[in-house]
Amino acid sequence: MVAGEASGDMLGAGLIKELGKKTEALSIEGIGGIKLVTTGMKVLYPMERLSVMGITEVAGRYFELKKIRQNLLKHFIKYPPDIFIGIDAPDFNLWLEKELRKAGIKTVHYVSPSVWAWREYRVKKIRMAADLVLSLFPFEAAIYNKYGVPNRYVGHPLADKITSIPNISVARSGLNIPQEKTVIALLPGSRLSEIKRISGPLLKAALLSQKTNPNLYFISGMIDEKTRNHFIGIKDKVAPELEVNISVGNTHQVMEAADFIMLASGTATLEAMLFKKPMVVAYKLSFLTHLIVKLLAKIPYASLPNVLAGKMLVPECLQSRCTPEILSAELNKLLGSDEQTEQMKLEFVELSGQLKKNADLQAADAIFELLEGDKVV
């Protein structure tokens, strides 16, 4: 199994837990994070070596990533597993899956690449690489069926794990947050590259909004001490006077405690939606990566709530719009409109229900059917 970032680590751990219920003879090795390590995975390379986003960002680490991938291929061919599961990280995993499949090893790609958003031609590559695609969103099946790729919509594990009714009071008590404040979570991402690009605009926007609304209280959650230290370093430079309650390893509790969230586009936007939190989405890529994505994009939205809703449900501040002034203005709009935020929450409830399918179990069932040679539908 290879998981390239925190969200994949979570998906993999949930899947392994369900697979473990089906067989005691389970051995896992590959690339994963803390959650997969706790399932008993033997880690061949640390997950953070794969946690890089963007075309130009990946290019800067090309030779290192290529060497890791080739070494994994040699290892898995020498010691062939019953099945290889690549979780997300398509630019890394699909090549590996293709080569392993050629060697007679069954392969699964868990989390569909965003072929519905851009680079649809990748479906042909996926068809050659994976015996089975496990997708998280209901609209993804159509494109795989169109190209004859075996697939199963399993729902999203986060929809099964995140409570449908957040307990704000308990979450705030656990984080030592004042109950009477309006709490804003600042979540600039899990990758260092994201934190470096997005933390500054978020922190400056927070400072601007606090000047007009002194009752605001800011919190943040980081995945580890390394990202926390980077975030603090940026805060000390761009907004030293801003007080932010920063914790590590409990992002879901941070989200649950918040009234509103300002965050980087990605899986976190889905998590915020499942917690029914009104949000402002921010993102910045390098100029070249953004230009390429813009040219190839098929849909007008970046954040998952908007993709699922098929409309601009939550405000997106991307690239040139990812500025303190625009971010602050969008947050202030939400703060000043109960009607808008309540409508947003109602739509979040409906979208969340579509994703709740007991995904870990569905994925485990599909994998065992594949191993046993049954047709997976």
C-alpha positions as CSV (number, residue, x, y, z in Angstrom):
1,M,0.0,0.0,0.0
2,V,1.2,3.5,-0.8
3,A,-0.5,6.6,0.7
4,G,1.0,9.9,-0.2
5,E,-0.5,12.3,2.4
6,A,-2.5,12.6,5.6
7,S,-5.9,12.0,4.0
8,G,-4.6,8.9,2.3
9,D,-3.1,7.7,5.6
10,M,-6.6,8.0,7.2
11,L,-8.3,6.2,4.3
12,G,-5.7,3.4,4.3
13,A,-6.0,2.9,8.1
14,G,-9.8,2.6,7.9
15,L,-9.5,0.1,5.1
16,I,-6.9,-2.0,6.9
17,K,-9.1,-2.2,9.9
18,E,-12.0,-3.7,7.9
19,L,-9.6,-6.0,6.0
20,G,-8.3,-7.2,9.4
21,K,-11.8,-8.3,10.4
22,K,-11.9,-10.5,7.3
23,T,-8.6,-12.3,7.8
24,E,-6.0,-12.6,10.6
25,A,-3.3,-13.3,8.1
26,L,-2.8,-9.7,7.1
27,S,0.6,-8.2,6.4
28,I,1.0,-4.6,5.1
29,E,4.1,-2.8,3.8
30,G,4.7,0.3,1.8
31,I,4.4,4.0,2.4
32,G,2.1,5.5,5.0
33,G,1.9,7.9,8.0
34,I,1.1,7.6,11.7
35,K,-2.3,6.0,11.3
36,L,-1.1,3.3,8.9
37,V,1.8,2.6,11.2
38,T,-0.6,1.9,14.1
39,T,-2.3,-0.8,11.9
40,G,1.0,-2.6,11.8
41,M,2.3,-1.4,8.4
42,K,6.0,-1.9,7.7
43,V,7.0,1.6,6.4
44,L,9.5,1.4,3.5
45,Y,9.7,5.2,3.0
46,P,8.3,8.0,5.2
47,M,5.1,9.4,3.8
48,E,6.3,13.1,3.9
49,R,8.7,12.3,1.0
50,L,5.6,12.0,-1.2
51,S,3.6,14.9,0.2
52,V,4.1,17.5,-2.5
53,M,1.5,19.3,-4.6
54,G,1.7,21.0,-8.0
55,I,3.4,20.3,-11.3
56,T,6.4,22.6,-10.8
57,E,6.7,21.5,-7.1
58,V,6.8,17.8,-8.1
59,A,9.3,18.6,-10.9
60,G,11.8,20.0,-8.3
61,R,11.7,16.6,-6.6
62,Y,11.4,14.4,-9.7
63,F,14.6,12.4,-9.4
64,E,14.0,11.6,-5.7
65,L,10.4,10.5,-6.3
66,K,11.5,8.5,-9.3
67,K,14.1,6.6,-7.3
68,I,11.7,5.8,-4.5
69,R,9.2,4.5,-7.0
70,Q,11.7,2.3,-8.8
71,N,13.0,0.9,-5.5
72,L,9.4,0.1,-4.5
73,L,8.8,-1.7,-7.9
74,K,11.9,-3.8,-7.4
75,H,10.9,-4.6,-3.8
76,F,7.3,-5.6,-4.7
77,I,8.4,-7.7,-7.7
78,K,11.0,-9.5,-5.5
79,Y,8.5,-10.0,-2.7
80,P,5.1,-9.9,-4.6
81,P,2.1,-9.1,-2.5
82,D,-1.3,-10.6,-3.1
83,I,-2.6,-7.1,-3.9
84,F,-1.2,-3.6,-4.2
85,I,-3.4,-0.6,-3.2
86,G,-2.4,2.8,-4.3
87,I,-4.2,5.5,-2.3
88,D,-4.6,8.8,-4.3
89,A,-1.1,10.2,-5.3
90,P,-2.0,9.3,-9.0
91,D,1.2,10.7,-10.6
92,F,3.2,8.4,-8.3
93,N,0.9,5.4,-7.9
94,L,-0.5,4.8,-11.4
95,W,3.0,4.1,-12.9
96,L,3.7,1.8,-10.1
97,E,0.4,0.0,-10.4
98,K,0.8,-0.4,-14.2
99,E,4.3,-2.0,-13.8
100,L,3.1,-4.3,-11.0
101,R,0.0,-5.3,-12.9
102,K,2.3,-6.3,-15.8
103,A,4.2,-8.5,-13.4
104,G,0.9,-10.3,-12.5
105,I,0.1,-8.5,-9.3
106,K,-3.5,-7.4,-8.7
107,T,-3.8,-3.6,-8.3
108,V,-6.4,-1.3,-6.8
109,H,-6.4,2.5,-7.1
110,Y,-8.3,4.0,-4.1
111,V,-9.5,7.6,-4.6
112,S,-10.2,8.5,-8.2
113,P,-8.0,11.1,-9.8
114,S,-9.9,14.2,-10.7
115,V,-10.5,13.1,-14.3
116,W,-13.9,14.7,-14.0
117,A,-12.2,18.1,-13.4
118,W,-9.2,18.0,-15.8
119,R,-7.1,15.6,-18.0
120,E,-9.8,13.1,-18.7
121,Y,-7.4,11.3,-21.0
122,R,-5.9,9.9,-17.8
123,V,-8.7,7.4,-17.6
124,K,-7.0,5.3,-20.4
125,K,-3.9,5.2,-18.2
126,I,-5.9,4.2,-15.2
127,R,-7.5,1.4,-17.2
128,M,-4.0,0.0,-17.9
129,A,-2.9,0.4,-14.3
130,A,-5.7,-0.7,-12.1
131,D,-7.7,-3.9,-11.9
132,L,-10.2,-1.8,-9.8
133,V,-10.9,1.8,-9.0
134,L,-12.5,2.7,-5.7
135,S,-14.2,6.1,-6.0
136,L,-15.4,8.3,-3.2
137,F,-18.0,10.5,-5.0
138,P,-21.2,9.4,-6.8
139,F,-20.6,11.3,-10.0
140,E,-17.3,9.5,-10.7
141,A,-18.8,6.1,-11.8
142,A,-20.2,7.5,-15.1
143,I,-16.8,8.4,-16.5
144,Y,-15.2,5.1,-15.6
145,N,-18.2,3.2,-17.1
146,K,-17.8,5.2,-20.2
147,Y,-14.2,3.9,-20.6
148,G,-14.9,0.4,-19.4
149,V,-12.8,0.7,-16.2
150,P,-13.9,-1.7,-13.4
151,N,-15.0,0.6,-10.5
152,R,-17.0,0.8,-7.4
153,Y,-18.4,3.9,-5.6
154,V,-17.9,3.2,-1.9
155,G,-18.9,6.5,-0.5
156,H,-16.5,8.7,1.5
157,P,-15.0,7.3,4.8
158,L,-15.1,10.8,6.3
159,A,-18.9,10.9,6.0
160,D,-19.0,7.8,8.1
161,K,-16.6,9.1,10.7
162,I,-17.6,12.7,11.2
163,T,-20.6,13.3,13.5
164,S,-23.7,14.6,11.7
165,I,-24.4,17.0,14.7
166,P,-21.2,18.7,15.9
167,N,-20.9,19.3,19.7
168,I,-19.4,22.7,19.7
169,S,-19.5,23.2,23.5
170,V,-17.6,19.9,24.2
171,A,-15.1,20.6,21.5
172,R,-14.4,24.1,22.8
173,S,-14.0,22.8,26.4
174,G,-11.4,20.3,25.2
175,L,-9.4,23.0,23.5
176,N,-9.8,25.5,26.3
177,I,-11.7,28.0,24.0
178,P,-14.1,30.6,25.4
179,Q,-17.7,29.5,24.8
180,E,-19.0,33.0,24.1
181,K,-16.6,33.9,21.4
182,T,-17.1,33.7,17.6
183,V,-14.5,31.1,16.7
184,I,-12.7,31.1,13.4
185,A,-10.5,28.2,12.4
186,L,-7.5,28.9,10.2
187,L,-6.4,25.8,8.3
188,P,-3.7,26.5,5.6
189,G,-3.2,22.8,4.6
190,S,-1.2,19.8,5.6
191,R,1.7,20.2,3.2
192,L,4.6,22.5,4.0
193,S,4.3,24.0,0.5
194,E,0.6,24.9,1.2
195,I,1.4,26.3,4.6
196,K,4.2,28.5,3.1
197,R,1.9,29.9,0.4
198,I,-1.5,30.2,2.2
199,S,-0.7,30.9,5.9
200,G,0.3,34.5,5.3
201,P,-2.9,35.6,3.5
202,L,-5.1,33.7,6.1
203,L,-3.4,35.3,9.1
204,K,-3.4,38.8,7.6
205,A,-7.1,38.4,6.7
206,A,-7.8,37.3,10.3
207,L,-6.1,40.4,11.6
208,L,-8.2,42.6,9.3
209,S,-11.5,41.0,10.3
210,Q,-10.6,41.2,14.0
211,K,-10.2,44.9,13.7
212,T,-13.9,45.3,12.7
213,N,-15.1,42.4,15.0
214,P,-13.1,42.2,18.3
215,N,-15.2,39.2,19.5
216,L,-13.4,36.9,17.0
217,Y,-11.3,34.1,18.4
218,F,-8.8,32.3,16.1
219,I,-7.7,28.7,16.3
220,S,-5.7,26.4,14.1
221,G,-4.8,22.7,13.9
222,M,-1.6,21.2,12.4
223,I,-0.9,17.6,11.6
224,D,2.5,17.6,13.4
225,E,5.1,19.7,15.2
226,K,7.0,20.4,12.0
227,T,4.0,22.1,10.3
228,R,3.1,23.8,13.5
229,N,6.5,25.4,13.8
230,H,6.4,26.6,10.2
231,F,3.0,28.1,10.8
232,I,4.1,29.9,14.0
233,G,7.2,31.2,12.1
234,I,5.0,32.7,9.4
235,K,2.6,34.2,12.0
236,D,5.4,35.8,13.9
237,K,6.5,37.6,10.7
238,V,3.2,38.7,9.2
239,A,0.8,38.9,12.2
240,P,2.8,38.9,15.4
241,E,0.0,40.6,17.4
242,L,-2.7,38.1,16.3
243,E,-3.5,35.5,19.0
244,V,-4.1,32.0,17.6
245,N,-4.8,28.9,19.6
246,I,-2.7,26.3,17.8
247,S,-2.9,22.6,18.5
248,V,-1.5,19.5,16.9
249,G,-3.1,16.3,15.7
250,N,-6.7,17.2,16.3
251,T,-7.9,19.0,13.2
252,H,-11.4,17.5,13.5
253,Q,-11.8,18.8,17.0
254,V,-10.6,22.2,15.8
255,M,-13.2,22.2,13.1
256,E,-16.0,21.0,15.4
257,A,-15.2,23.9,17.8
258,A,-15.3,26.6,15.1
259,D,-18.2,28.7,14.0
260,F,-16.5,29.5,10.6
261,I,-13.5,28.1,8.8
262,M,-10.9,29.7,6.5
263,L,-9.0,27.0,4.8
264,A,-6.9,25.6,1.9
265,S,-8.8,23.9,-0.9
266,G,-8.6,20.1,-0.6
267,T,-9.9,17.3,1.5
268,A,-10.3,19.7,4.4
269,T,-13.1,21.5,2.6
270,L,-15.0,18.2,2.5
271,E,-14.4,17.7,6.3
272,A,-15.6,21.2,7.0
273,M,-18.7,20.5,4.9
274,L,-19.4,17.3,6.9
275,F,-19.1,19.3,10.1
276,K,-21.6,21.8,8.6
277,K,-19.3,24.7,9.0
278,P,-19.6,27.8,6.7
279,M,-16.2,28.4,5.1
280,V,-14.0,30.6,2.9
281,V,-11.7,28.6,0.7
282,A,-8.2,29.8,-0.3
283,Y,-5.5,28.4,-2.6
284,K,-2.3,29.3,-4.4
285,L,-0.2,27.3,-6.8
286,S,3.0,28.4,-8.5
287,F,2.3,30.5,-11.6
288,L,3.2,27.8,-14.1
289,T,1.1,25.1,-12.3
290,H,-1.9,27.4,-12.1
291,L,-1.6,28.3,-15.8
292,I,-1.5,24.6,-16.9
293,V,-4.4,23.7,-14.6
294,K,-6.4,26.6,-15.9
295,L,-5.9,25.6,-19.5
296,L,-6.9,22.0,-18.8
297,A,-9.7,22.4,-16.3
298,K,-13.1,21.1,-17.2
299,I,-15.1,22.6,-14.3
300,P,-15.3,26.1,-12.8
301,Y,-14.8,25.0,-9.1
302,A,-11.9,24.1,-7.0
303,S,-13.4,23.1,-3.6
304,L,-15.2,19.8,-3.1
305,P,-18.4,21.3,-1.7
306,N,-18.9,23.4,-4.8
307,V,-18.1,20.4,-7.1
308,L,-20.6,18.2,-5.3
309,A,-23.2,21.0,-5.3
310,G,-22.6,21.9,-8.9
311,K,-22.6,25.6,-8.1
312,M,-20.7,28.2,-6.1
313,L,-21.9,27.2,-2.7
314,V,-18.9,28.4,-0.7
315,P,-16.7,31.4,-1.7
316,E,-13.4,30.5,-3.3
317,C,-10.4,32.8,-3.2
318,L,-7.8,31.4,-5.6
319,Q,-4.5,32.7,-6.9
320,S,-4.8,36.5,-7.4
321,R,-8.0,36.5,-5.2
322,C,-6.1,34.8,-2.4
323,T,-5.3,38.1,-0.7
324,P,-5.9,39.3,2.9
325,E,-8.4,41.9,1.8
326,I,-10.6,39.6,-0.3
327,L,-10.4,36.7,2.2
328,S,-11.4,39.1,5.0
329,A,-14.2,40.6,3.0
330,E,-15.6,37.1,2.3
331,L,-15.4,36.1,5.9
332,N,-17.1,39.3,7.0
333,K,-20.0,38.6,4.5
334,L,-20.5,35.2,6.3
335,L,-20.3,36.8,9.7
336,G,-22.9,39.4,8.7
337,S,-25.5,37.1,7.0
338,D,-27.3,34.5,9.1
339,E,-29.5,33.6,6.2
340,Q,-26.6,32.8,3.9
341,T,-24.8,30.7,6.5
342,E,-28.0,28.7,7.5
343,Q,-28.7,28.0,3.8
344,M,-25.1,26.8,3.4
345,K,-25.5,24.4,6.4
346,L,-28.8,23.0,5.0
347,E,-27.1,22.2,1.7
348,F,-24.2,20.7,3.6
349,V,-26.6,18.3,5.3
350,E,-28.0,17.1,2.0
351,L,-24.6,16.6,0.4
352,S,-23.2,14.8,3.4
353,G,-26.0,12.3,3.3
354,Q,-25.1,11.3,-0.3
355,L,-21.6,10.3,0.8
356,K,-22.4,8.2,3.8
357,K,-22.1,4.5,2.6
358,N,-19.9,2.7,5.2
359,A,-17.0,3.2,2.8
360,D,-14.3,1.2,4.7
361,L,-16.5,-1.9,4.6
362,Q,-17.5,-1.3,1.0
363,A,-13.9,-0.9,0.0
364,A,-12.8,-4.0,1.9
365,D,-15.6,-6.1,0.4
366,A,-14.6,-5.0,-3.1
367,I,-10.9,-5.9,-2.5
368,F,-11.7,-9.3,-1.3
369,E,-14.0,-10.0,-4.2
370,L,-11.1,-9.0,-6.5
371,L,-8.7,-11.3,-4.7
372,E,-11.2,-14.1,-4.9
373,G,-11.8,-13.5,-8.6
374,D,-15.4,-12.4,-8.3
375,K,-16.8,-9.7,-10.6
376,V,-16.7,-6.4,-8.8
377,V,-19.7,-4.1,-9.5
